[in-house]
Amino acid sequence: MKKPVIRVNAIAIAEMLKAAQEGVYTAYELSEISGLSINTVRGYINVFHKNGIVHISDWEEDLRGNRTRKVFKLGKGKDMPKPKQTASEVNRRYREKMKQIKLMKELDAIKTLRPATSTRRINKTLAANQGSIAKRA
């Protein structure tokens, strides 16, 4: 008797489409649901999108705060255009980023400062006492 062939990708695609029927998802969310890698899911979604199976219903923020993640919805529909940032938003985010970089540099400078003289003296005294205790034993 011939052993049945189980196609893992077919099962994963079925899970992806089942989830898409229930709601809207990003490629990352579909990747977690299906168990496929993000690049594989993106490839399938691109084919689905070109054939009108899914459309872009919204844009979600990525880790940097940019609205670059596409949110897909099953069915034909008009793609939502990618939101544009105004010049003031771009400038505000740049200033915010520069403040964070400056703060990180300041924190790094604090971390690399040498300990105070009194702290070094205490550590030296403790080390000397530990050596004398070891000699007595």
Phi and psi in radians as a Rosetta constraint file:
Dihedral C 1 N 2 CA 2 C 2 CIRCULARHARMONIC -1.400 0.35
Dihedral N 2 CA 2 C 2 N 3 CIRCULARHARMONIC 2.349 0.35
Dihedral C 2 N 3 CA 3 C 3 CIRCULARHARMONIC -1.307 0.35
Dihedral N 3 CA 3 C 3 N 4 CIRCULARHARMONIC 2.334 0.35
Dihedral C 3 N 4 CA 4 C 4 CIRCULARHARMONIC -1.183 0.35
Dihedral N 4 CA 4 C 4 N 5 CIRCULARHARMONIC 2.476 0.35
Dihedral C 4 N 5 CA 5 C 5 CIRCULARHARMONIC -1.593 0.35
Dihedral N 5 CA 5 C 5 N 6 CIRCULARHARMONIC 2.219 0.35
Dihedral C 5 N 6 CA 6 C 6 CIRCULARHARMONIC -1.833 0.35
Dihedral N 6 CA 6 C 6 N 7 CIRCULARHARMONIC 2.114 0.35
Dihedral C 6 N 7 CA 7 C 7 CIRCULARHARMONIC -1.740 0.35
Dihedral N 7 CA 7 C 7 N 8 CIRCULARHARMONIC 1.872 0.35
Dihedral C 7 N 8 CA 8 C 8 CIRCULARHARMONIC -1.110 0.35
Dihedral N 8 CA 8 C 8 N 9 CIRCULARHARMONIC -0.756 0.35
Dihedral C 8 N 9 CA 9 C 9 CIRCULARHARMONIC -1.091 0.35
Dihedral N 9 CA 9 C 9 N 10 CIRCULARHARMONIC -0.642 0.35
Dihedral C 9 N 10 CA 10 C 10 CIRCULARHARMONIC -1.115 0.35
Dihedral N 10 CA 10 C 10 N 11 CIRCULARHARMONIC -0.710 0.35
Dihedral C 10 N 11 CA 11 C 11 CIRCULARHARMONIC -1.141 0.35
Dihedral N 11 CA 11 C 11 N 12 CIRCULARHARMONIC -0.733 0.35
Dihedral C 11 N 12 CA 12 C 12 CIRCULARHARMONIC -1.140 0.35
Dihedral N 12 CA 12 C 12 N 13 CIRCULARHARMONIC -0.707 0.35
Dihedral C 12 N 13 CA 13 C 13 CIRCULARHARMONIC -1.139 0.35
Dihedral N 13 CA 13 C 13 N 14 CIRCULARHARMONIC -0.711 0.35
Dihedral C 13 N 14 CA 14 C 14 CIRCULARHARMONIC -1.056 0.35
Dihedral N 14 CA 14 C 14 N 15 CIRCULARHARMONIC -0.734 0.35
Dihedral C 14 N 15 CA 15 C 15 CIRCULARHARMONIC -1.095 0.35
Dihedral N 15 CA 15 C 15 N 16 CIRCULARHARMONIC -0.704 0.35
Dihedral C 15 N 16 CA 16 C 16 CIRCULARHARMONIC -1.108 0.35
Dihedral N 16 CA 16 C 16 N 17 CIRCULARHARMONIC -0.807 0.35
Dihedral C 16 N 17 CA 17 C 17 CIRCULARHARMONIC -1.196 0.35
Dihedral N 17 CA 17 C 17 N 18 CIRCULARHARMONIC -0.626 0.35
Dihedral C 17 N 18 CA 18 C 18 CIRCULARHARMONIC -1.107 0.35
Dihedral N 18 CA 18 C 18 N 19 CIRCULARHARMONIC -0.738 0.35
Dihedral C 18 N 19 CA 19 C 19 CIRCULARHARMONIC -1.153 0.35
Dihedral N 19 CA 19 C 19 N 20 CIRCULARHARMONIC -0.681 0.35
Dihedral C 19 N 20 CA 20 C 20 CIRCULARHARMONIC -1.139 0.35
Dihedral N 20 CA 20 C 20 N 21 CIRCULARHARMONIC -0.521 0.35
Dihedral C 20 N 21 CA 21 C 21 CIRCULARHARMONIC -1.175 0.35
Dihedral N 21 CA 21 C 21 N 22 CIRCULARHARMONIC -0.544 0.35
Dihedral C 21 N 22 CA 22 C 22 CIRCULARHARMONIC -1.455 0.35
Dihedral N 22 CA 22 C 22 N 23 CIRCULARHARMONIC -0.384 0.35
Dihedral C 22 N 23 CA 23 C 23 CIRCULARHARMONIC -3.040 0.35
Dihedral N 23 CA 23 C 23 N 24 CIRCULARHARMONIC -2.796 0.35
Dihedral C 23 N 24 CA 24 C 24 CIRCULARHARMONIC -1.927 0.35
Dihedral N 24 CA 24 C 24 N 25 CIRCULARHARMONIC 2.439 0.35
Dihedral C 24 N 25 CA 25 C 25 CIRCULARHARMONIC -2.491 0.35
Dihedral N 25 CA 25 C 25 N 26 CIRCULARHARMONIC 2.663 0.35
Dihedral C 25 N 26 CA 26 C 26 CIRCULARHARMONIC -1.520 0.35
Dihedral N 26 CA 26 C 26 N 27 CIRCULARHARMONIC 2.968 0.35
Dihedral C 26 N 27 CA 27 C 27 CIRCULARHARMONIC -1.091 0.35
Dihedral N 27 CA 27 C 27 N 28 CIRCULARHARMONIC -0.634 0.35
Dihedral C 27 N 28 CA 28 C 28 CIRCULARHARMONIC -1.115 0.35
Dihedral N 28 CA 28 C 28 N 29 CIRCULARHARMONIC -0.741 0.35
Dihedral C 28 N 29 CA 29 C 29 CIRCULARHARMONIC -1.166 0.35
Dihedral N 29 CA 29 C 29 N 30 CIRCULARHARMONIC -0.711 0.35
Dihedral C 29 N 30 CA 30 C 30 CIRCULARHARMONIC -1.150 0.35
Dihedral N 30 CA 30 C 30 N 31 CIRCULARHARMONIC -0.562 0.35
Dihedral C 30 N 31 CA 31 C 31 CIRCULARHARMONIC -1.125 0.35
Dihedral N 31 CA 31 C 31 N 32 CIRCULARHARMONIC -0.750 0.35
Dihedral C 31 N 32 CA 32 C 32 CIRCULARHARMONIC -1.157 0.35
Dihedral N 32 CA 32 C 32 N 33 CIRCULARHARMONIC -0.687 0.35
Dihedral C 32 N 33 CA 33 C 33 CIRCULARHARMONIC -1.170 0.35
Dihedral N 33 CA 33 C 33 N 34 CIRCULARHARMONIC -0.785 0.35
Dihedral C 33 N 34 CA 34 C 34 CIRCULARHARMONIC -1.466 0.35
Dihedral N 34 CA 34 C 34 N 35 CIRCULARHARMONIC -0.432 0.35
Dihedral C 34 N 35 CA 35 C 35 CIRCULARHARMONIC 1.500 0.35
Dihedral N 35 CA 35 C 35 N 36 CIRCULARHARMONIC 0.045 0.35
Dihedral C 35 N 36 CA 36 C 36 CIRCULARHARMONIC -1.515 0.35
Dihedral N 36 CA 36 C 36 N 37 CIRCULARHARMONIC 2.798 0.35
Dihedral C 36 N 37 CA 37 C 37 CIRCULARHARMONIC -1.211 0.35
Dihedral N 37 CA 37 C 37 N 38 CIRCULARHARMONIC 2.773 0.35
Dihedral C 37 N 38 CA 38 C 38 CIRCULARHARMONIC -1.087 0.35
Dihedral N 38 CA 38 C 38 N 39 CIRCULARHARMONIC -0.658 0.35
Dihedral C 38 N 39 CA 39 C 39 CIRCULARHARMONIC -1.171 0.35
Dihedral N 39 CA 39 C 39 N 40 CIRCULARHARMONIC -0.655 0.35
Dihedral C 39 N 40 CA 40 C 40 CIRCULARHARMONIC -1.137 0.35
Dihedral N 40 CA 40 C 40 N 41 CIRCULARHARMONIC -0.776 0.35
Dihedral C 40 N 41 CA 41 C 41 CIRCULARHARMONIC -1.096 0.35
Dihedral N 41 CA 41 C 41 N 42 CIRCULARHARMONIC -0.752 0.35
Dihedral C 41 N 42 CA 42 C 42 CIRCULARHARMONIC -1.045 0.35
Dihedral N 42 CA 42 C 42 N 43 CIRCULARHARMONIC -0.709 0.35
Dihedral C 42 N 43 CA 43 C 43 CIRCULARHARMONIC -1.064 0.35
Dihedral N 43 CA 43 C 43 N 44 CIRCULARHARMONIC -0.804 0.35
Dihedral C 43 N 44 CA 44 C 44 CIRCULARHARMONIC -1.113 0.35
Dihedral N 44 CA 44 C 44 N 45 CIRCULARHARMONIC -0.756 0.35
Dihedral C 44 N 45 CA 45 C 45 CIRCULARHARMONIC -1.126 0.35
Dihedral N 45 CA 45 C 45 N 46 CIRCULARHARMONIC -0.670 0.35
Dihedral C 45 N 46 CA 46 C 46 CIRCULARHARMONIC -1.055 0.35
Dihedral N 46 CA 46 C 46 N 47 CIRCULARHARMONIC -0.736 0.35
Dihedral C 46 N 47 CA 47 C 47 CIRCULARHARMONIC -1.154 0.35
Dihedral N 47 CA 47 C 47 N 48 CIRCULARHARMONIC -0.764 0.35
Dihedral C 47 N 48 CA 48 C 48 CIRCULARHARMONIC -1.042 0.35
Dihedral N 48 CA 48 C 48 N 49 CIRCULARHARMONIC -0.747 0.35
Dihedral C 48 N 49 CA 49 C 49 CIRCULARHARMONIC -1.157 0.35
Dihedral N 49 CA 49 C 49 N 50 CIRCULARHARMONIC -0.771 0.35
Dihedral C 49 N 50 CA 50 C 50 CIRCULARHARMONIC -1.103 0.35
Dihedral N 50 CA 50 C 50 N 51 CIRCULARHARMONIC -0.557 0.35
Dihedral C 50 N 51 CA 51 C 51 CIRCULARHARMONIC -1.613 0.35
Dihedral N 51 CA 51 C 51 N 52 CIRCULARHARMONIC 0.085 0.35
Dihedral C 51 N 52 CA 52 C 52 CIRCULARHARMONIC 1.354 0.35
Dihedral N 52 CA 52 C 52 N 53 CIRCULARHARMONIC 0.329 0.35
Dihedral C 52 N 53 CA 53 C 53 CIRCULARHARMONIC -1.398 0.35
Dihedral N 53 CA 53 C 53 N 54 CIRCULARHARMONIC -0.620 0.35
Dihedral C 53 N 54 CA 54 C 54 CIRCULARHARMONIC -2.247 0.35
Dihedral N 54 CA 54 C 54 N 55 CIRCULARHARMONIC 2.815 0.35
Dihedral C 54 N 55 CA 55 C 55 CIRCULARHARMONIC -2.440 0.35
Dihedral N 55 CA 55 C 55 N 56 CIRCULARHARMONIC 2.829 0.35
Dihedral C 55 N 56 CA 56 C 56 CIRCULARHARMONIC -1.438 0.35
Dihedral N 56 CA 56 C 56 N 57 CIRCULARHARMONIC 2.024 0.35
Dihedral C 56 N 57 CA 57 C 57 CIRCULARHARMONIC -1.737 0.35
Dihedral N 57 CA 57 C 57 N 58 CIRCULARHARMONIC -0.305 0.35
Dihedral C 57 N 58 CA 58 C 58 CIRCULARHARMONIC -2.908 0.35
Dihedral N 58 CA 58 C 58 N 59 CIRCULARHARMONIC 3.017 0.35
Dihedral C 58 N 59 CA 59 C 59 CIRCULARHARMONIC -2.175 0.35
Dihedral N 59 CA 59 C 59 N 60 CIRCULARHARMONIC 2.366 0.35
Dihedral C 59 N 60 CA 60 C 60 CIRCULARHARMONIC -1.980 0.35
Dihedral N 60 CA 60 C 60 N 61 CIRCULARHARMONIC 2.657 0.35
Dihedral C 60 N 61 CA 61 C 61 CIRCULARHARMONIC -1.294 0.35
Dihedral N 61 CA 61 C 61 N 62 CIRCULARHARMONIC 2.467 0.35
Dihedral C 61 N 62 CA 62 C 62 CIRCULARHARMONIC -1.558 0.35
Dihedral N 62 CA 62 C 62 N 63 CIRCULARHARMONIC -2.966 0.35
Dihedral C 62 N 63 CA 63 C 63 CIRCULARHARMONIC -1.127 0.35
Dihedral N 63 CA 63 C 63 N 64 CIRCULARHARMONIC -0.455 0.35
Dihedral C 63 N 64 CA 64 C 64 CIRCULARHARMONIC -1.528 0.35
Dihedral N 64 CA 64 C 64 N 65 CIRCULARHARMONIC -0.077 0.35
Dihedral C 64 N 65 CA 65 C 65 CIRCULARHARMONIC 1.619 0.35
Dihedral N 65 CA 65 C 65 N 66 CIRCULARHARMONIC 0.051 0.35
Dihedral C 65 N 66 CA 66 C 66 CIRCULARHARMONIC -1.488 0.35
Dihedral N 66 CA 66 C 66 N 67 CIRCULARHARMONIC 2.481 0.35
Dihedral C 66 N 67 CA 67 C 67 CIRCULARHARMONIC -1.503 0.35
Dihedral N 67 CA 67 C 67 N 68 CIRCULARHARMONIC 1.396 0.35
Dihedral C 67 N 68 CA 68 C 68 CIRCULARHARMONIC -2.056 0.35
Dihedral N 68 CA 68 C 68 N 69 CIRCULARHARMONIC -0.209 0.35
Dihedral C 68 N 69 CA 69 C 69 CIRCULARHARMONIC -1.501 0.35
Dihedral N 69 CA 69 C 69 N 70 CIRCULARHARMONIC 2.161 0.35
Dihedral C 69 N 70 CA 70 C 70 CIRCULARHARMONIC -1.372 0.35
Dihedral N 70 CA 70 C 70 N 71 CIRCULARHARMONIC 2.408 0.35
Dihedral C 70 N 71 CA 71 C 71 CIRCULARHARMONIC -1.893 0.35
Dihedral N 71 CA 71 C 71 N 72 CIRCULARHARMONIC 2.117 0.35
Dihedral C 71 N 72 CA 72 C 72 CIRCULARHARMONIC -1.777 0.35
Dihedral N 72 CA 72 C 72 N 73 CIRCULARHARMONIC 2.561 0.35
Dihedral C 72 N 73 CA 73 C 73 CIRCULARHARMONIC -2.274 0.35
Dihedral N 73 CA 73 C 73 N 74 CIRCULARHARMONIC 2.431 0.35
Dihedral C 73 N 74 CA 74 C 74 CIRCULARHARMONIC -1.231 0.35
Dihedral N 74 CA 74 C 74 N 75 CIRCULARHARMONIC 2.425 0.35
Dihedral C 74 N 75 CA 75 C 75 CIRCULARHARMONIC 1.930 0.35
Dihedral N 75 CA 75 C 75 N 76 CIRCULARHARMONIC 2.889 0.35
Dihedral C 75 N 76 CA 76 C 76 CIRCULARHARMONIC -1.338 0.35
Dihedral N 76 CA 76 C 76 N 77 CIRCULARHARMONIC 2.529 0.35
Dihedral C 76 N 77 CA 77 C 77 CIRCULARHARMONIC -3.130 0.35
Dihedral N 77 CA 77 C 77 N 78 CIRCULARHARMONIC 2.939 0.35
Dihedral C 77 N 78 CA 78 C 78 CIRCULARHARMONIC -1.449 0.35
Dihedral N 78 CA 78 C 78 N 79 CIRCULARHARMONIC 2.327 0.35
Dihedral C 78 N 79 CA 79 C 79 CIRCULARHARMONIC -1.198 0.35
Dihedral N 79 CA 79 C 79 N 80 CIRCULARHARMONIC 2.399 0.35
Dihedral C 79 N 80 CA 80 C 80 CIRCULARHARMONIC -1.314 0.35
Dihedral N 80 CA 80 C 80 N 81 CIRCULARHARMONIC 2.267 0.35
Dihedral C 80 N 81 CA 81 C 81 CIRCULARHARMONIC -1.185 0.35
Dihedral N 81 CA 81 C 81 N 82 CIRCULARHARMONIC 2.635 0.35
Dihedral C 81 N 82 CA 82 C 82 CIRCULARHARMONIC -1.179 0.35
Dihedral N 82 CA 82 C 82 N 83 CIRCULARHARMONIC 2.271 0.35
Dihedral C 82 N 83 CA 83 C 83 CIRCULARHARMONIC -1.164 0.35
Dihedral N 83 CA 83 C 83 N 84 CIRCULARHARMONIC 2.417 0.35
Dihedral C 83 N 84 CA 84 C 84 CIRCULARHARMONIC -1.645 0.35
Dihedral N 84 CA 84 C 84 N 85 CIRCULARHARMONIC 2.535 0.35
Dihedral C 84 N 85 CA 85 C 85 CIRCULARHARMONIC -1.636 0.35
Dihedral N 85 CA 85 C 85 N 86 CIRCULARHARMONIC 2.467 0.35
Dihedral C 85 N 86 CA 86 C 86 CIRCULARHARMONIC -1.348 0.35
Dihedral N 86 CA 86 C 86 N 87 CIRCULARHARMONIC 2.848 0.35
Dihedral C 86 N 87 CA 87 C 87 CIRCULARHARMONIC -1.063 0.35
Dihedral N 87 CA 87 C 87 N 88 CIRCULARHARMONIC -0.651 0.35
Dihedral C 87 N 88 CA 88 C 88 CIRCULARHARMONIC -1.164 0.35
Dihedral N 88 CA 88 C 88 N 89 CIRCULARHARMONIC -0.641 0.35
Dihedral C 88 N 89 CA 89 C 89 CIRCULARHARMONIC -1.142 0.35
Dihedral N 89 CA 89 C 89 N 90 CIRCULARHARMONIC -0.755 0.35
Dihedral C 89 N 90 CA 90 C 90 CIRCULARHARMONIC -1.064 0.35
Dihedral N 90 CA 90 C 90 N 91 CIRCULARHARMONIC -0.789 0.35
Dihedral C 90 N 91 CA 91 C 91 CIRCULARHARMONIC -1.135 0.35
Dihedral N 91 CA 91 C 91 N 92 CIRCULARHARMONIC -0.730 0.35
Dihedral C 91 N 92 CA 92 C 92 CIRCULARHARMONIC -1.078 0.35
Dihedral N 92 CA 92 C 92 N 93 CIRCULARHARMONIC -0.778 0.35
Dihedral C 92 N 93 CA 93 C 93 CIRCULARHARMONIC -1.146 0.35
Dihedral N 93 CA 93 C 93 N 94 CIRCULARHARMONIC -0.635 0.35
Dihedral C 93 N 94 CA 94 C 94 CIRCULARHARMONIC -1.133 0.35
Dihedral N 94 CA 94 C 94 N 95 CIRCULARHARMONIC -0.798 0.35
Dihedral C 94 N 95 CA 95 C 95 CIRCULARHARMONIC -1.083 0.35
Dihedral N 95 CA 95 C 95 N 96 CIRCULARHARMONIC -0.710 0.35
Dihedral C 95 N 96 CA 96 C 96 CIRCULARHARMONIC -1.098 0.35
Dihedral N 96 CA 96 C 96 N 97 CIRCULARHARMONIC -0.746 0.35
Dihedral C 96 N 97 CA 97 C 97 CIRCULARHARMONIC -1.110 0.35
Dihedral N 97 CA 97 C 97 N 98 CIRCULARHARMONIC -0.731 0.35
Dihedral C 97 N 98 CA 98 C 98 CIRCULARHARMONIC -1.149 0.35
Dihedral N 98 CA 98 C 98 N 99 CIRCULARHARMONIC -0.628 0.35
Dihedral C 98 N 99 CA 99 C 99 CIRCULARHARMONIC -1.109 0.35
Dihedral N 99 CA 99 C 99 N 100 CIRCULARHARMONIC -0.717 0.35
Dihedral C 99 N 100 CA 100 C 100 CIRCULARHARMONIC -1.151 0.35
Dihedral N 100 CA 100 C 100 N 101 CIRCULARHARMONIC -0.692 0.35
Dihedral C 100 N 101 CA 101 C 101 CIRCULARHARMONIC -1.113 0.35
Dihedral N 101 CA 101 C 101 N 102 CIRCULARHARMONIC -0.758 0.35
Dihedral C 101 N 102 CA 102 C 102 CIRCULARHARMONIC -1.082 0.35
Dihedral N 102 CA 102 C 102 N 103 CIRCULARHARMONIC -0.754 0.35
Dihedral C 102 N 103 CA 103 C 103 CIRCULARHARMONIC -1.095 0.35
Dihedral N 103 CA 103 C 103 N 104 CIRCULARHARMONIC -0.739 0.35
Dihedral C 103 N 104 CA 104 C 104 CIRCULARHARMONIC -1.102 0.35
Dihedral N 104 CA 104 C 104 N 105 CIRCULARHARMONIC -0.690 0.35
Dihedral C 104 N 105 CA 105 C 105 CIRCULARHARMONIC -1.122 0.35
Dihedral N 105 CA 105 C 105 N 106 CIRCULARHARMONIC -0.712 0.35
Dihedral C 105 N 106 CA 106 C 106 CIRCULARHARMONIC -1.121 0.35
Dihedral N 106 CA 106 C 106 N 107 CIRCULARHARMONIC -0.745 0.35
Dihedral C 106 N 107 CA 107 C 107 CIRCULARHARMONIC -1.126 0.35
Dihedral N 107 CA 107 C 107 N 108 CIRCULARHARMONIC -0.662 0.35
Dihedral C 107 N 108 CA 108 C 108 CIRCULARHARMONIC -1.143 0.35
Dihedral N 108 CA 108 C 108 N 109 CIRCULARHARMONIC -0.667 0.35
Dihedral C 108 N 109 CA 109 C 109 CIRCULARHARMONIC -1.140 0.35
Dihedral N 109 CA 109 C 109 N 110 CIRCULARHARMONIC -0.689 0.35
Dihedral C 109 N 110 CA 110 C 110 CIRCULARHARMONIC -1.141 0.35
Dihedral N 110 CA 110 C 110 N 111 CIRCULARHARMONIC -0.699 0.35
Dihedral C 110 N 111 CA 111 C 111 CIRCULARHARMONIC -1.145 0.35
Dihedral N 111 CA 111 C 111 N 112 CIRCULARHARMONIC -0.554 0.35
Dihedral C 111 N 112 CA 112 C 112 CIRCULARHARMONIC -1.572 0.35
Dihedral N 112 CA 112 C 112 N 113 CIRCULARHARMONIC -0.015 0.35
Dihedral C 112 N 113 CA 113 C 113 CIRCULARHARMONIC -1.142 0.35
Dihedral N 113 CA 113 C 113 N 114 CIRCULARHARMONIC 2.538 0.35
Dihedral C 113 N 114 CA 114 C 114 CIRCULARHARMONIC -1.325 0.35
Dihedral N 114 CA 114 C 114 N 115 CIRCULARHARMONIC 2.618 0.35
Dihedral C 114 N 115 CA 115 C 115 CIRCULARHARMONIC -1.135 0.35
Dihedral N 115 CA 115 C 115 N 116 CIRCULARHARMONIC 2.745 0.35
Dihedral C 115 N 116 CA 116 C 116 CIRCULARHARMONIC -1.095 0.35
Dihedral N 116 CA 116 C 116 N 117 CIRCULARHARMONIC 2.745 0.35
Dihedral C 116 N 117 CA 117 C 117 CIRCULARHARMONIC -1.016 0.35
Dihedral N 117 CA 117 C 117 N 118 CIRCULARHARMONIC -0.714 0.35
Dihedral C 117 N 118 CA 118 C 118 CIRCULARHARMONIC -1.125 0.35
Dihedral N 118 CA 118 C 118 N 119 CIRCULARHARMONIC -0.627 0.35
Dihedral C 118 N 119 CA 119 C 119 CIRCULARHARMONIC -1.165 0.35
Dihedral N 119 CA 119 C 119 N 120 CIRCULARHARMONIC -0.742 0.35
Dihedral C 119 N 120 CA 120 C 120 CIRCULARHARMONIC -1.121 0.35
Dihedral N 120 CA 120 C 120 N 121 CIRCULARHARMONIC -0.690 0.35
Dihedral C 120 N 121 CA 121 C 121 CIRCULARHARMONIC -1.116 0.35
Dihedral N 121 CA 121 C 121 N 122 CIRCULARHARMONIC -0.722 0.35
Dihedral C 121 N 122 CA 122 C 122 CIRCULARHARMONIC -1.106 0.35
Dihedral N 122 CA 122 C 122 N 123 CIRCULARHARMONIC -0.800 0.35
Dihedral C 122 N 123 CA 123 C 123 CIRCULARHARMONIC -1.074 0.35
Dihedral N 123 CA 123 C 123 N 124 CIRCULARHARMONIC -0.676 0.35
Dihedral C 123 N 124 CA 124 C 124 CIRCULARHARMONIC -1.152 0.35
Dihedral N 124 CA 124 C 124 N 125 CIRCULARHARMONIC -0.737 0.35
Dihedral C 124 N 125 CA 125 C 125 CIRCULARHARMONIC -1.116 0.35
Dihedral N 125 CA 125 C 125 N 126 CIRCULARHARMONIC -0.752 0.35
Dihedral C 125 N 126 CA 126 C 126 CIRCULARHARMONIC -1.074 0.35
Dihedral N 126 CA 126 C 126 N 127 CIRCULARHARMONIC -0.733 0.35
Dihedral C 126 N 127 CA 127 C 127 CIRCULARHARMONIC -1.134 0.35
Dihedral N 127 CA 127 C 127 N 128 CIRCULARHARMONIC -0.694 0.35
Dihedral C 127 N 128 CA 128 C 128 CIRCULARHARMONIC -1.155 0.35
Dihedral N 128 CA 128 C 128 N 129 CIRCULARHARMONIC -0.715 0.35
Dihedral C 128 N 129 CA 129 C 129 CIRCULARHARMONIC -1.133 0.35
Dihedral N 129 CA 129 C 129 N 130 CIRCULARHARMONIC -0.684 0.35
Dihedral C 129 N 130 CA 130 C 130 CIRCULARHARMONIC -1.123 0.35
Dihedral N 130 CA 130 C 130 N 131 CIRCULARHARMONIC -0.637 0.35
Dihedral C 130 N 131 CA 131 C 131 CIRCULARHARMONIC -1.178 0.35
Dihedral N 131 CA 131 C 131 N 132 CIRCULARHARMONIC -0.700 0.35
Dihedral C 131 N 132 CA 132 C 132 CIRCULARHARMONIC -1.239 0.35
Dihedral N 132 CA 132 C 132 N 133 CIRCULARHARMONIC -0.590 0.35
Dihedral C 132 N 133 CA 133 C 133 CIRCULARHARMONIC -1.161 0.35
Dihedral N 133 CA 133 C 133 N 134 CIRCULARHARMONIC -0.687 0.35
Dihedral C 133 N 134 CA 134 C 134 CIRCULARHARMONIC -1.149 0.35
Dihedral N 134 CA 134 C 134 N 135 CIRCULARHARMONIC -0.616 0.35
Dihedral C 134 N 135 CA 135 C 135 CIRCULARHARMONIC -1.189 0.35
Dihedral N 135 CA 135 C 135 N 136 CIRCULARHARMONIC -0.617 0.35
Dihedral C 135 N 136 CA 136 C 136 CIRCULARHARMONIC -1.202 0.35
Dihedral N 136 CA 136 C 136 N 137 CIRCULARHARMONIC -0.519 0.35
